[in-house]
Every structure is written in C-alpha cells, then in structure tokens.
Amino acid sequence: MAVKHIGIIMNGVTGRMGTNQHLIRSIVAIREQGGVALPNGDVIIPDPILVGRNEAKLQALVEKHNLKRWSTSLDDCLNDPYNEIYFDSQTTVRRAEAIRKAIQAGKQIYCEKPTASNLEESLELAQLAYEAGIKNGVVQDKLFLPGLLKLKRLVDSGFFGQILSVQMEFGYWVFEGDWQPAQRPSWNYREEDGGGIIVDMFAHWRYVLDNLFGEVKSVSCIGKTHIPKRVDENNKPYICTADDAAYATFELEGGIIAQVNSSWTTRVNREDLLVIHVDGTEGSAVAGLRECKIQHRVSTPKPVWNPDIPNPLPFQEQWQEVPGNQEYDNGFKIQWELFLKHVAADEPFPWTLLEGAKGTQLSELGLQSWKERRWIDIPELSLGVKKSGKIVNASK
Ligand SMILES: NC(=O)c1ccc[n+]([C@@H]2O[C@H](COP(=O)([O-])OP(=O)(O)OC[C@H]3O[C@@H](n4cnc5c(N)ncnc54)[C@H](O)[C@@H]3O)[C@@H](O)[C@H]2O)c1
C-alpha cells in the first residue's frame, strides 16, 4: 500500500463555505480519518495550501487545523507542480478569472457553484477545461443529503409510479443586519457583486431536478427584492440590488411540473429549510435535508371537503418514515472524496464544469423569464469541438 500526498490550492477558504464545509468538514476531516482509500489499496492524503489576502486569517486557520501551508500569492501556488488541484470557493464574480489561470497552469479544477456569474463564462470554463484535458468538477452538495438520497432511492425503486409533480419550498428569514447581524454575506444582496437568490439557488435546483426527476425543459419565474435596504458586515446600510425571493415553475422531461419557491424573506413553518414534496400515481413523498416520509396509494386517506366540522383526519400522522439503512457522511466531504478518487484513480465523476454551466444557464433563463414575463425553453448545452481557446457550437 502506497501513501500519496496530493497538493490542493484552496482559494476562498477564509469564507463561510470555504472554512466550514470545504476545509473543516471535508479536507481536514479526510486527513483526520487517514485519507481516502483507492481501489488498488493505495491511500491519498489531501495536502492543502490555503490562499487568500489576509495573512493573519490564513495563519490562524492553518494553526487551528494542524496544517502547514498557506500563501498570499496564487501565482506562486499555481507555479508549484506539487499542487495538482485548484479549488475555488471565492465569491462567484471572482471565480472565472482564477479558474482560467489554474487551467492554464494545468491544474485539475474543483469549485463551488455557480461556476461563474453568467452562462458565457461558465461555458467558457467548461470548454477550456475540456480542451486542456484536465479533470474538473463542481460542488453539487444537495445530491448527497440524506433526505435527497432517500428520495433518489424511492425514484429508482419505482415507488412513485408516474411522477406527476414536485413542490419545493426553500428558505428562511435572513436578518436585515440592523438589529441582529445577517446570517449571510452582504454581497448576496447586490447584483453587481454576483448576488441574488436566483443566481444562487437555481444553480442547485438545476442539478437536483435533473438528477432526481428529469431534465429541466422550461422555466417561468418571477423574482422580487422584498427587502430593499440592509445593513452590511461593517454596520453600514446598503441598497439591495438583487432578488431575495423567487417564485418559479419548471417543466421537466416527461411532463413533470415542479413548483419551486426560494426565499430569504420567509419565516419557517415546515419541517426543514428545504422541503421537497413529490406526488406520483402510486405514492407520494416529502423529504427534508435528512428525513423522508412516504404515503403509498394503499394507505392514502379519503378527505371530503367540509369546513363546517373540525378536520377529522390527522394528515401529518398518516405518513411513514423511510429508514436510513446506512451511515450518512457530510455531503461536501463525500463529493470531495469522489473527486480525489477521480483525480488519483480515474474513478467516474459526472458533476463537471459543463454540469455546472447548466446551473448558470437556468439562473440566467430564470432572470430572463422574470424580466420578459414569459415562459422560456431551455436549450441543450454541449461543448464544442476541441479547437484551442474557442467555443464552437456551444449550445444547440
Ligand atoms: N454549495 C452551497 O450550498 C453554497 C452555499 C453558499 C454559498 N455557496 C457559494 O460559495 C461561494 C462563497 O460563498 P460564501 O457564502 O462562502 O461567501 P463569503 O463571502 O463568506 O466568502 C468569500 C471568499 O472569497 C474571498 N474574497 C472575496 N473578495 C475577495 C477579493 N477581492 N480578493 C480575494 N478574495 C476575496 C473572501 O476572502 C472569502 O474567502 C459563492 O460562490 C457562493 O455562491 C455555495
């Protein structure tokens, strides 16, 4: 058994996602468990170098997590052949430029979603990676949540019969920052900084819907900036230029209708921050982030509309929990392990920059639908023929 260290440049690691999900819960956790085992018995140990602007923050992170390497020079990190992977969880608008550089330096690419703030750039990155022949991947963490894995199991088992519709409720109240600090960064509420719930969440909804229920074929969306003014991290008021709620309907392959509400301006009265309700001819399911419950055709009650009497049916109690039947690890960590195996042992990894571009495409068309107040069909995306530096036949 050989042990191989693999150098990973981690950029944006002082941020919310970078620190918590990618560094602590993924890379540090993988190191603490002794690495990732490959099919041939070899083990890979990720060896991160943390990159950013703030020396003190980087140093503190490195010390706290028993690491050694940090740098304020991305170029130096890219020039070092020991670093095989470039990872990016910077704010969205900064990502494309850094990834272009990393592709040019021959690094394998893994990054947060959205891969860029517009489709043209997202596709360009996918094309550049393809032409350079490097491995690439995008975070699609929701696919690895226990609740969604249980839903996928139900879909694969044929439990639903024909799937008719999907309703998704996502959101919670994000404080305005005046009398309680906001729990999301202020750039999320400024369009010019890559913010907006449509750009943020449709990147998730695309892969969730595509992977669980069927490809998204068309979109109708209305967005809204419900809270026009917020207070930022430095206690300064600012004008919100980006949408903080989106009310969308998607048509999926096979005629499935998905209604999806995304909001940072709603108070939660449901079982989880994301709830997915699926109705099929043979059964229905309701999934949260971790749990999932079902009601089969044979155990479906028969309500009769009668507001003159108190409701006689305990609807919430008439569902059955789907058992876990396995241990569920952190979704970000699972995907990191799969990417590391992809890089080191050529294991499959279907969540590529092209898949990421599909997310950006859905956001862009959602915004267009809102602006033009109409349904929009979603063109198929594909990469062009290899021809260095140029995108040929990017969409058809
Ligand atoms: N997968 C998910 O569920 C999920 C959830 C939230 C955010 N995200 C995505 O992750 C990314 C980061 O989001 P976040 O909430 O962690 O944001 P954040 O603001 O907390 O972190 C942003 C990072 O970018 C760095 N950065 C910002 N401006 C910079 C500059 N001028 N120069 C150098 N570095 C700079 C910051 O130092 C920080 O490390 C975004 O693209 C966001 O869309 C993904």
The ligand as a Gaussian input file, in Angstrom:
#p B3LYP/6-31G(d) Opt

LIG

0 1
 N      -22.836000      24.830000      -2.134000
 C      -23.553000      25.611000      -1.359000
 O      -24.530000      25.189000      -0.727000
 C      -23.196000      27.069000      -1.212000
 C      -23.755000      27.810000      -0.166000
 C      -23.396000      29.148000      -0.024000
 C      -22.511000      29.721000      -0.928000
 N      -22.019000      28.984000      -1.954000
 C      -21.085000      29.585000      -2.932000
 O      -19.787000      29.602000      -2.348000
 C      -19.082000      30.799000      -2.735000
 C      -18.638000      31.531000      -1.471000
 O      -19.758000      31.899000      -0.694000
 P      -19.634000      32.265000       0.854000
 O      -21.003000      32.340000       1.381000
 O      -18.622000      31.375000       1.482000
 O      -19.027000      33.747000       0.739000
 P      -18.028000      34.509000       1.724000
 O      -18.232000      35.968000       1.427000
 O      -18.207000      34.039000       3.124000
 O      -16.567000      34.063000       1.265000
 C      -15.982000      34.530000       0.069000
 C      -14.494000      34.225000      -0.009000
 O      -13.965000      34.953000      -1.145000
 C      -12.878000      35.769000      -0.697000
 N      -12.846000      37.050000      -1.422000
 C      -13.868000      37.924000      -1.571000
 N      -13.436000      39.019000      -2.214000
 C      -12.120000      38.824000      -2.483000
 C      -11.102000      39.599000      -3.120000
 N      -11.368000      40.807000      -3.597000
 N       -9.875000      39.071000      -3.239000
 C       -9.596000      37.829000      -2.757000
 N      -10.506000      37.055000      -2.139000
 C      -11.754000      37.554000      -1.988000
 C      -13.131000      36.027000       0.778000
 O      -11.943000      36.389000       1.445000
 C      -13.689000      34.680000       1.223000
 O      -12.617000      33.789000       1.449000
 C      -20.065000      31.586000      -3.593000
 O      -19.785000      31.375000      -4.962000
 C      -21.424000      31.011000      -3.255000
 O      -22.323000      31.096000      -4.328000
 C      -22.341000      27.677000      -2.097000

